[in-house]
């Protein structure tokens, strides 16, 4: 934006706190290379545009806005003479993307002293070379520190997730190993039983019937219903009685496997009718091995499937084989994070998913959103554990004001009002020493607000705490902007320091 040009007076410029220590020659150069502009109520400059000027207010009133979720939110308002904003980092040059990091609007007729960004940069380097070096060191030092601290937070989360993943992988792997060893034993017994059957006086028709029953038994195992413990116990009693009535003394040992496989007394009646009473015990023993081998193979298949799902979840969570910025289904991200954290969540905390599957895929940095989900879920679990260990975590998605809402609701004790305004501050934590860095919510806020142009907020009462993430639905709103495009740059009063 450009205002109405006005004469620049050295005396007025020199009366500003920013320039009061400059020499007459320096003030004259400022007036010669800068300008005074008058703005009516309205925009002075807009966030995201190239930062071309450095503004110092001579008189008037300005409001500063930050873009959050596609909306401009007012963050400050001042009439303090001498406050400044705009291209305050021009002295760094092309090493940093030079854009306005906020929007400034005049709320009344306002005059500014305006320096072009290039002039501001050259004056800074020429007049204050040592100060420029110090400012550059502070700027890049703070940036590097933030990156290192953020990386440390990610490594801590990765270590925790790696331990959880190892535990989760160990369970199905151990189950598969146990099932394989048992299966080998059962197959060996099956071979011996086959030898006994071969020596028995089976007719060709009886053998054919037995093989047919074996095939149909295997099919029933695959379709076995899931029974309640009470139903299973009742069926085991019935089968034990049937087997004992037919001269099979080990019926109480065979009944549990038969019930698990979906076999009942009617099925055993069909077996007895097909093979005859004299060879029924050997036939039942043979079918028992068939049932056990099928159940063991199912257990191995389930374990392998679980391992595969965990590996897929780990790949989805880490996004190792995917582009950093892409169009993503948030439900896939949420599911992979919940699976990765399932051991940490534990069985005492119930997880409820309330997904709106009609929501569109959104442009995002999925690996970083997974970090947000991890931080919010971890905090919710910690809150519920601290309040007795049990609770419910509800993960909900919905459309809210043309944005995508992801809500994490827990039944913990809540966030006290006294600290609610501080929970997003860096290094603020309520966890015991050594259990929290105080950076999880700060990093989450930066990822959601700075990187995705979204919003992160909290609503909390005892027994109902909700962290809500609001994300733009389109690339035009989120802009695919790199991190940092919203940081710093508000007009400053004399007591504040430049960002």
PyMOL commands that set and color helices and strands:
alter all, ss='L'
color gray80, all
select helices_A, chain A and resi 10-14+24-33+90-95+117-127+129-199+204-222+229-245+251-260+265-275+280-318+330-340+342-345+366-386+440-451+475-478
alter helices_A, ss='H'
color red, helices_A
select strands_A, chain A and resi 4-6+35-39+42-45+53-59+62-68+71-78+84-86+103-106+110-116+326-328+349-354+362-364+391-400+403-410+455-461+464-472
alter strands_A, ss='S'
color yellow, strands_A
deselect
rebuild
show_as cartoon
